């Protein structure tokens, strides 16, 4: 079964925002929201923001954007580390629950 929630990484180009990465973060709405809340960045969208992290929910076949955070490059790097650690923890410790 595919992940219901994901985080899309996108950057601003002359033609608009383009996705360059995606993390599947599972099916738990509460855990997905908690992970998104822990990310660095601002939910206040700014014209000057060039990096976005979008929380996406796929219901059936259609993905929908739930929330967006704008971040700087250093914040994106910290976010990638945090997301990777959390996904690793959830997927590997699931068998011990």
N, C-alpha and C positions, 0 to 999 in steps of 0.2 A: 504494500500500500504506500502511496506517495504521501509526502508531508502536506498537511493542510495549510500550515503557516510557513512563510519564508521571509527572508530579508534580502532585498535587492539593493545592490550597490550601483549607483549611476553617477556619471559625470556630465557636466555641461559642455556641449560642443556648439559650433556655429549653427547646427541644424536642430538643436534641442538636447534634451537629456538622453544619454545612451547607457543602457545597462552593461556593466562589465563584470559583474559577479553576482552570485546568488548562493545563499545558505539556506538549506532546508532545516527548519527548526522544530518540526514535529506537529502533533495534532492537539496539543494542550493549549487552549486559549489563554488561560491564566498565566501559564509559564511563558508563552510567547509575549504577552503584554509585559510581564515582569522583566524579561530579557530586554525588550525594546526600551523600557523605562530606564534601565541601567546603562544604556548607551550614552556616550558623550555626544554633545551637539545641542542644537536648538530646534524646537518644533516651530519656532517663529520663522516662516519662510522669508528669505531675503533675496533680492534680485542679484546680489553679488555672490551668493552661494554657488559654488561649482561642484560640490560633492553632496550627494543625498543618500540616505539609507531609508528605504521604504519597507514598512511592515505590510506584507501581502497575505490575504486569505483566499484560498481557492475553494469555492463551493461548487461542486460538480466539475465542470470544465472551465469555468470563468474565474480568472483571478481578479481580485478587487483590492485596491490600495486602501489600507486601514488608517495608517499614520505615516508621517514623513519627518525625518530629522535632517537638518543641514549640518554639515560638519567641515572642519578644516582637515588637512592631510594628517596631522599628528593625531587628531581625534579619530579619524578613520582607522589609522593603524592600531590604536588602542582598542577600538571597537572590534576589529577583525580578531585580535587576540582574545578578547572577552567572549565573542561569539564562538570561536573555535573551541575554547576551553569548556564552555557550557554545553555545546553539542557533544563533545567528546565525553563529558561527565554523564550526561543523560543517556547516551547510547551505550556506554560501557558499564554503567552502574545499574542499568535497568534490570539486569538479571539478578541483582542482589536485593531488590526490593521485595 
